[in-house]
């Protein structure tokens, strides 16, 4: 990209300001705090619904949605919009079926909810494993994205700049999480959500002003400048190919909608508020914010096509990731102007803040899974409660190291499929067991364990056998071909398998369902009795 | 701000952006829920023969709890099935029926745009309806059950 020195310097300044502010938050909120598990994993549970709603929105809206979805819309028109819809509708599953009940039954993690009525050790190991898997997949996608994004926005596309970005982001997220725990992470999410919304609102208003508030004109101009004409405004440009492409999108759509309710870093957010009612109200806030945000990404995407032009967006970055920065440059007055420089730098800084906040949220959730579920089940007995938080802090550092390592290894690979895969694994392994635990009277421990592994294993195996890993020029390993499964996203097959495995496991279970513990789970989940 | 859930249902409503003052007077208050009466002697002094498990079973079988659960499920299950069906229909139509979706409605707006924005609108509406239903039809009864249950299990080894 032909980026001038000015906006790079300004963007770096804003990056540094954000990093300084978040480190200050981390230090400030962690002063005089005892290192209790309640404090580290749940931030003391005293956030207000509005604060938590902003934090949920901050956790959910990644740079991939801000830059990626707008870019997809700028390149493919309507087909990019399908993502925006899927990412929002998913929140109804969370609101209606999951948020309140999980808040009432659990303490810190997904496994807490299942262990409330099942044999503790096997379900904790299974749910901990699947949660860590989902988190690591999501984390690597974000880290690699961060590397290429920062390099892209700062002009230098050298390997060294990207490597150092990955290392820097990894180091920062470990510092936030292990020093500040949930309290610092939540405040960082809130700051980031406010910045992201402010940035998106500013750009949306500028786009609408450019077209004098005439949506019709905006859409027609976008269609004209896209080179596709009217087809740009209707589905089919990206997913209209063969049946494989269509099924692939249906699979992805299913994974998006059902996966959100199984993402560990989203589930852990409900424990930061005092009651189930507060959890519900935080989701209502989050839906308002996320819905508004995705509506704006649609305007920004079509705006980029109309103002910048699809061809130019594509020539700057083949995936369309620079559509919004280019749009900002143009809306501010074009390259070289002060307005353009400032807006471009602001967008770059917001994207960076977004990545940092999202990786911190995921790291915290996965360190909770490692310490509270895996370590607590596998350790020697009679260890003290205090040591679990110490383990979580070390786990955060370990996960950071793993993510940096994988991020560096995957630096030059096309990892865009990883986000869809993380959602698919969450939908296949975490959602079925959660729904069964909360709603099915006869569900048993064996059913729970089978349901988790029965979703997790097929999802991962199908991806290894899919065209994203081998057998094509765009694959992870283009040289070899062991492709067997035609779809890039396994959700369409693995989500039903997760539900089926849970059902079969329960039917073949030797032990009868525990009626008393089901009663306890049901009463607690719907009334909040005994909730912490 | 809801630092602590109180017995008074009016508490903690002030900063709720989705809360509409009108809705509270629409005659759907939960006065009709049969009250769950905890046996007197147990509230005063835990019966050693009763475990926490028995109490949860007892609460689960009570009419008050059954009513709360029925109200929750009667709303949530049809609503969840409806929006999932509507979303899947939308995704399937977008990928398999591009001609239908490309049909013009007004100006540059076609069926696909209307359907997509309709998904946003239906999500917002269902969110509002669910929050309102839970607030008016479920919250108070659930809270009363919570206090009663906690009263009964208090001091009991779990």
Interface residues (C-beta under 8 A of the other chain):
Chain A: X46 X48 X49 X50 X78 X79 X81 X82 X84 X85 X86 X88 X89 X91 X92 X93 X95 X96 X97 X100 X215 X216 X219 X220 X223 X230 X231 X233 X234 X235 X236 X239 X240 X246 X249 X250 X253 X254 X257 X273 X274 X275 X277 X278 X280 X281 X284 X285 X287 X288 X291 X294 X295 X515 X516 X517 X519 X520 X522 X523 X524 X526 X527 X528 X529 X530
Chain B: X1 X2 X3 X4 X5 X12 X15 X16 X17 X18 X52 X53 X54 X56 X57 X59 X60 X65 X68 X69 X72 X76 X79 X80 X83 X84 X87 X88 X90 X91 X92 X94 X95 X96 X98 X101 X102 X107 X108 X109 X110 X112 X113 X116 X119 X120 X123 X124 X126 X127 X130 X131 X134 X139 X142 X143 X145 X146 X149 X150 X153
